[in-house]
Amino acid sequence: MGTLILKAATRLLVGLILVFSVYLLFRGHQSPGGGFAGALVAGTAFALFAISEGAAACRRALRIDPRLLTAAGLLTALAAGITAVVANKPFLTGLWWGWGHGAEAHVIIGTPVIFDIGVYLTVLGTILTLVLALEEEA
Amino acid sequence: MSASRSAKVRWHYLAALLPAGLFALLAVSLPATAAHQVLRWEIDWVPALGVDLALRLDGLSMLFGLVITAAGAIISVYSGAYLGPHRYAGRYQVLLQSFMLAMLGLVMADNLILLFVFWELTTFTSFLLIGFTHDQSEARESARQALFVTGAGGLAMLAGFVLIGRVAGTYSLTELLSRGDILRQTPLYPAIFILVLAGAFTKSAQFPFHFWLPNAMTAPTPISAFLHSATMVKAGIYLLARLHPVLSGPPAWTITLTSFGALTALTGALLAFGQTDMKRILAYTTLMALGMLTLFLGGTHTAALVAALTFFLVHALYKSALFLVVGILDHETGTRRLDAVRGLARAMPGTAAAAAAAAMSMAGFPLFFGFIGKEIMYDGALSMDFMPGSVTLVAVSANTLMTAVAGILLVRPFLGKPPQGQVPVHEAAAALFAGPLLLGGTGILFGIIPWWVARWLVQPAVHALGHDGPPLAAHLFHGWNMPLLLSIVTLSVGVLCYVGRSVITRFLRRWLAACPLTGDAVYQGALQGVQWSGRLPTGLLQNGSLHRYLFIVMATFVGLGIWRLAAGGQPPIWGGIPSLAYREWLLVGLEAVAVAAVVVTQKRLVAISSLGVVGAGLALIFLMFGAPDVALTQLLVETLTVIIVAVVLLRLPDLQSRECGDRPVRIVDGLLALAAGTVVAVMLLNATTPPLDRDVTAYYEQYSLLAAHGRNIVNVILVDFRALDTLGEITVVALAGLAAFALIRRERHRKGGQKWEP
């Protein structure tokens, strides 16, 4: 599959797609996007890379085992939920840090964003686990 | 051993701090429980179901808790030296401490459901510990057997607990203790009794479930010392003791416990004789002890309960010490065979001293705690409600055999002269023999000051079972009475049995060979039956053909859909052909062409791409009707699916028409596809006809920004309002990914011809 055109295009595209996926992840709370969609986009980028450069190169570029990514994602989501328990609220209650209330609120960060990052990592890890395993198998 | 490795081993000794610290915590509370106080600690867990995280420390829990933590600390240190720089030594310690905590939770739980949770945790951790040497098929087999037998019993016990909860109206043990009469009089009593007993009998390896315990000896020896002598097998005993005030009394309780206990005790004591593996000998003598404990819990008088709880302590002390000694012999000489080594006492004085102290206690010589235990046992046996004469006879016979076995275990390997050519043996490391020495020494100490044990440990435990009685007269010398006479008989006949052991062994072997049915055989038969009955439907349903799987799934869907629609009674309302804009017609046309291409093409790539077009078209429809989030996700999933499927399928040859089956098969498939499409269409029509209830939507619209600071309601629902659902979903995603990964890798192993064991 490693044709010159694909390789050259991949070089250009992968970075752009990854930036776009992070953009999707963080804009999710206000506009279409979110952790799941972002992870799918990132998965596409890595799949493209794996097809053009080979699974081994993709693993090297990724640096860590995708299964670890999955586990880290689940733990992140869980941590976001447990934060509320530590603050003496029901599990997974959204906590926000910022100032003001209601429609006037200026929010900086909240546990739902962290939760969404967990979703992102879990889905990305799972996709990569499968894509790389299949690519190596074939 | 490299320096870093040995430094690592030293870290493993630190694990002992956990049980040692817990032991100290319990010991501090000793005056409170000795004064018959009950310490409770509680937080709500599932209040709607009456399930609380409630712990309770009374005399009974204290007795068990002290044994669990003390043995835990000793075994942790011992294991550090026993395993050395083992590859999985860290995993082992984690499992060991988890088991210890679960066991401690079990004996301190004040809620039946919580008790069940801890019970299953001990089952689970013990499964992993028995199968610790998982590269041996024997260890895996025994671990599985222990899991099946005790797990099945645990489930039965849960059913019994639920019945108790229904009848008594509470799961709290503290409240249950005052409601025993309700339980004893309910018509459900037999069901409760049998179910709870199933749990206790499987866990404590009572006849006819006794077979798993000797098989579990494939575990590392310190594990056997911990699980199979002092703690886990005593969980069933604990349960029987704990529920004694609530369930005992009816003849069913007395007769069942007495007779099964006696049967187990005699079976264990006799079978111990025929063995040559020292560890298996100990396993069978443990059966004897468990049987005696069950037998005494069948009694309702104070003397019987005192006997049970005293003997529990006696047995925990000497049996775990003996297990550890056998572990040392195995470690230093490489064999556990009784006839393999002789005369080790000179080379291993520390180990020999520990073995002597424990074995003398087991045999019941005066000045050892075992002697006191035996006196109290005979006292209890004479007070039994059900056939006291026979019970006393059983107790005397079993103890006699124990005396002989203790002699065999001590004299054979340690005394005498080492034969010519025996490989020289060295004393074990101090960390190995210190533990059994401490346990044996405690046996002597308790034998000299039995009144202290009675006052601080046994008496409060008996009080927790609702029996006050007169203060125990636990002294070395009770005066010339029946128990003392029986003790003398036991010791002297025991010595005779030791002398004539070859005769008994020969007789036993002949008798065993004639025995037609063993519990092990029944277990194996049942296991094969399950596999056989599973193979039939598996062969029918899961023949490996994707075509058949899809057919079954779709046919079920169509069948259920038609059934529901017919039951609904309302015919779908067809609003006529809707007026669509030209670009919408274009989309419909595109979808139709793509579907046709999927059906007709012989090229896989064309089929996959066409399917992608269908999915992308769907995304466009979502976009047109105002669901950008869904459209985005749909498009991305579609893209990724095409990529993944392409990676797999491009390696396969072109679709041949014969792969899709003969003409009749294809016609049936086509009809099914049409039917599935029709059912979905009708369902959609039905779903969209009545006006939508917008209450929920309105709620989200109102609060999305105010409460959750998000304008994208779809995302706010996913990560905030219904985050628990999402958490569940990503867990499923992760697990499904791992399962698929395992399957893909398995295929590789099979191709590579490597060994793969599930």
Interface residues (C-beta under 8 A of the other chain):
Chain A: G28 H29 Q30 S31 P32 G33 G34 G35 F36 A37 L40 V41 G43 T44 A47 L48 I51 R67 T70 A71 G73 L74 A77 L78 G81 F91 L92 G94 W96 G102 A103 A105 V107 G110 P112 V113 F115 D116 G118 V119 T122 V123 G125 T126 I127 T129 L130 V131 A133 L134 E135 E136 E137 A138
Chain B: P628 D629 A631 L632 T633 L636 V637 T639 L640 I643 I644 V647 V648 R651 L705 L706 A707 A708 H709 G710 R711 N712 V714 N715 V716 L718 V719 D720 A723 L724 T726 L727 I730 T731 V733 A734 A736 G737 L738 A740 F741 I744 R745 E747 R748
